[in-house]
């Protein structure tokens, strides 16, 4: 089969499976399997694929047609201009979360110590330290498998992070200048309504925020004053409709300078606050 026919085959298979943007995904899988770029494709589109490449491409198409996320099939994704390895043990980094990193970079300075709770792939803490290499970072997750991925991503991007297996603050020691977190925040009742790529393949413990989606925010806000320096800041990623609720939790805990920041789509995405000076 020639490259042009393989591309059309992939597009048709994914279209029939109701995969969003079937053409783009078919191309990305072909690019990955054959290790080619657009220039090569257009110069050689009438030439045959190697048999082993065609076989591998069909296997990848079958997975994507079953709604396995493209990033899991390819094994990596881009976030904040960096490459991150991903597998089914971690959430796939999303552009929405870049808003959290961008806000953190406004307050993280050289010499500061940053704590990332529920680190998953490590994309948040790694991106922060990549941009502020003189800062120090600690990151925790309850999942041993997720931490293995995060450690690979720190190494791949050349940053040093102290990773700890911990249920939120349980294994954390010391105090920090900045705490960041993208905790599970989908209300349990909304999980079955998520896209099949998300609800069937991404780790449920990283998605489900219990009954109202606020369970982990409550736990973090209740404990974080013990781990945050006076004048330190906490920054959360939130669901689009959780800005007022999470802001209220910080206000009740005595935080000041509470802000809600919108993402590029105009949705509330980050809530931040400052612990008052002593």
C-alpha positions in Angstrom: 0.0 0.0 0.0 1.3 3.5 -0.9 1.5 6.3 1.6 -1.4 8.2 0.0 -3.7 5.1 0.3 -2.6 4.5 3.8 -3.5 8.0 4.8 -6.9 7.7 3.2 -7.4 4.3 4.9 -6.6 5.8 8.3 -8.9 8.7 7.8 -11.8 6.5 6.8 -11.3 4.1 9.7 -11.2 6.9 12.2 -14.1 8.7 10.6 -16.3 5.6 10.8 -15.4 5.3 14.5 -16.6 8.9 15.2 -13.1 10.0 16.1 -13.0 13.8 16.3 -10.6 15.2 13.7 -10.0 11.8 12.0 -7.7 13.2 9.3 -5.3 14.9 11.8 -5.1 11.8 14.0 -4.6 9.5 10.9 -1.7 11.7 9.8 -0.1 11.9 13.3 -0.2 8.1 13.6 1.3 7.7 10.1 4.0 10.2 10.9 4.8 8.4 14.2 4.9 4.9 12.8 6.8 5.7 9.6 9.0 8.5 11.2 8.2 10.9 8.4 7.3 14.5 8.1 5.0 16.4 5.7 7.8 17.1 3.2 8.7 13.4 2.9 5.0 12.4 2.6 4.3 14.8 -0.4 7.5 13.7 -2.1 6.9 10.0 -1.6 3.1 9.6 -1.4 3.0 7.3 -4.4 5.6 4.9 -2.9 4.9 1.8 -0.9 5.1 1.6 2.9 7.3 -1.2 4.3 5.1 -4.1 5.3 6.0 -3.9 9.0 5.1 -0.2 9.0 1.7 -0.8 7.4 1.1 -3.5 10.0 2.1 -1.2 12.9 0.0 1.6 11.4 -3.1 -0.6 11.3 -2.6 -1.7 14.9 -2.4 2.0 15.9 -5.5 2.8 13.9 -7.4 0.0 15.6 -6.5 1.4 19.0 -7.5 4.9 18.1 -10.8 3.7 16.6 -11.5 2.1 20.0 -11.0 5.7 21.4 -7.7 5.1 23.1 -6.3 8.6 23.4 -3.9 9.5 20.6 -1.2 10.7 23.1 -1.2 7.2 24.8 -0.7 5.5 21.5 2.1 7.8 20.5 3.5 7.8 24.1 4.1 11.5 24.4 2.6 15.0 24.1 3.6 18.6 24.1 3.0 21.0 27.0 4.5 24.5 27.5 6.7 23.8 24.5 8.2 20.7 26.2 7.9 17.0 25.4 6.3 14.8 28.1 6.0 11.1 28.1 2.5 9.8 29.0 0.7 6.5 29.5 -2.5 5.3 31.1 -1.1 5.9 34.6 -1.3 9.7 34.2 -3.7 12.3 32.9 -2.8 13.7 29.5 -1.5 17.3 30.0 -3.9 19.8 28.5 -3.6 23.3 27.2 -5.9 24.5 29.9 -3.3 23.6 32.5 -0.8 25.9 30.9 -2.8 28.7 32.4 -1.8 27.4 35.9 1.9 27.2 34.9 1.8 30.7 33.4 0.3 32.1 36.6 2.8 30.3 38.8 5.6 31.7 36.7 4.5 35.2 37.7 5.2 34.5 41.3 8.0 31.9 41.4 11.4 33.4 41.7 14.9 32.0 41.9 15.6 30.5 45.3 12.0 29.7 46.0 10.8 26.2 46.9 7.6 25.0 45.0 5.4 22.1 46.0 3.2 20.4 43.4 0.4 18.3 44.8 -1.1 15.5 42.6 1.7 15.9 40.1 0.7 13.1 37.7 2.9 13.4 34.6 5.0 16.1 36.4 4.1 18.6 33.6 3.4 21.4 36.0 6.4 21.3 38.3 8.8 20.4 35.4 7.6 23.3 33.3 8.0 25.7 36.3 11.5 24.6 37.1 12.5 24.5 33.4 11.6 28.2 33.2 13.0 29.1 36.7 15.9 26.7 37.0 17.2 28.4 40.2 14.0 27.4 42.0 13.6 24.2 43.9 10.7 21.7 43.5 9.0 19.0 45.4 6.1 17.0 43.8 3.8 14.4 45.3 1.3 11.9 44.0 -0.5 9.0 45.6 0.2 6.8 42.5 3.6 5.0 42.4 3.1 4.5 38.6 2.4 8.1 38.0 5.6 9.1 39.9 7.7 6.8 37.6 6.4 8.8 34.6 7.0 12.1 36.3 10.6 11.2 37.1 11.2 10.3 33.5 9.8 13.6 32.4 12.0 15.5 34.8 15.0 13.7 33.6 14.1 14.1 29.9 13.7 17.9 30.4 16.8 18.3 32.5 15.3 19.5 35.8 15.8 18.3 39.3 12.6 17.5 41.3 12.2 15.8 44.7 9.4 13.3 44.1 7.5 11.8 47.0 4.7 9.3 47.1 2.1 10.9 49.3 -1.6 11.3 49.8 -1.6 15.1 49.5 0.5 16.4 52.5 0.8 13.1 54.4 4.5 12.5 53.5 5.4 16.2 53.0 7.9 18.0 55.3 9.0 21.6 55.4 7.4 24.8 54.2 7.1 26.2 50.7 7.0 29.6 49.0 4.4 28.4 46.4 2.0 25.5 46.3 0.4 24.5 43.0 -2.1 21.8 42.4 -4.3 20.4 39.7 -6.3 18.0 41.9 -9.2 15.7 40.7 -12.2 18.0 40.3 -14.8 16.3 38.2 -18.0 15.7 40.3 -18.6 11.9 40.5 -21.9 12.2 38.7 -20.3 14.0 35.7 -17.6 11.3 35.1 -19.9 9.0 33.0 -20.7 12.0 30.7 -17.0 12.6 29.8 -15.7 11.7 26.4 -14.9 8.0 26.0 -11.2 8.8 25.6 -11.3 10.3 29.1 -13.7 8.2 31.1 -12.5 4.8 29.7 -8.8 5.3 29.5 -7.5 8.1 31.8 -6.9 7.2 35.5 -10.1 7.6 37.4 -8.3 8.6 40.6 -6.9 11.6 38.9 -10.4 12.7 37.6 -13.0 12.0 40.3 -13.4 14.9 42.8 -16.1 13.1 44.7 -19.7 14.2 45.1 -19.4 18.0 44.3 -15.9 18.0 42.8 -14.5 20.0 45.7 -13.3 17.3 48.0 -9.6 17.7 47.4 -9.7 21.5 47.4 -11.2 21.3 50.9 -8.5 18.9 52.1 -5.7 20.9 50.6 -6.9 24.3 51.8 -7.5 23.0 55.3 -3.9 21.7 55.6 -1.8 24.0 53.4 -1.2 26.8 56.0 1.1 24.4 57.8 3.2 24.0 54.7 3.1 27.5 53.2 5.3 30.4 54.3 3.6 33.6 55.4 3.2 35.6 52.3 3.4 32.4 50.2 0.9 31.7 47.5 -1.3 28.7 46.5 -2.6 28.2 42.9 -5.2 25.7 41.8 -6.5 24.6 38.5 -10.3 24.4 38.7 -13.2 23.4 36.7 -14.9 26.1 34.6 -17.8 26.5 37.1 -15.8 26.2 40.4 -14.2 29.6 40.6 -16.6 31.0 43.2 -16.6 27.9 45.4 -12.8 27.5 45.5 -12.3 31.2 46.1 -14.8 30.9 49.0 -12.7 28.1 50.5 -9.6 30.2 50.4 -11.4 33.2 51.9 -12.8 31.2 54.8 -9.2 29.9 55.5 -8.0 33.5 55.7 -6.2 33.8 52.4 -5.8 37.3 50.8 -5.4 38.6 47.3 -7.7 35.9 45.9 -7.9 35.9 42.2 -9.7 33.9 39.5 -8.0 33.7 36.1 -9.6 32.6 32.9 -8.1 30.3 30.3 -7.8 31.1 26.5 -11.4 29.9 26.0 -12.6 32.4 28.5 -13.5 29.9 31.2 -12.5 30.2 34.9 -9.4 28.0 35.2 -7.1 29.1 38.0 -7.8 30.3 41.6 -4.9 31.7 43.6 -4.5 33.3 47.0 -1.8 34.5 49.4 -1.3 33.4 53.0 -1.2 36.6 55.2 2.1 37.7 56.7 2.5 37.0 60.4 
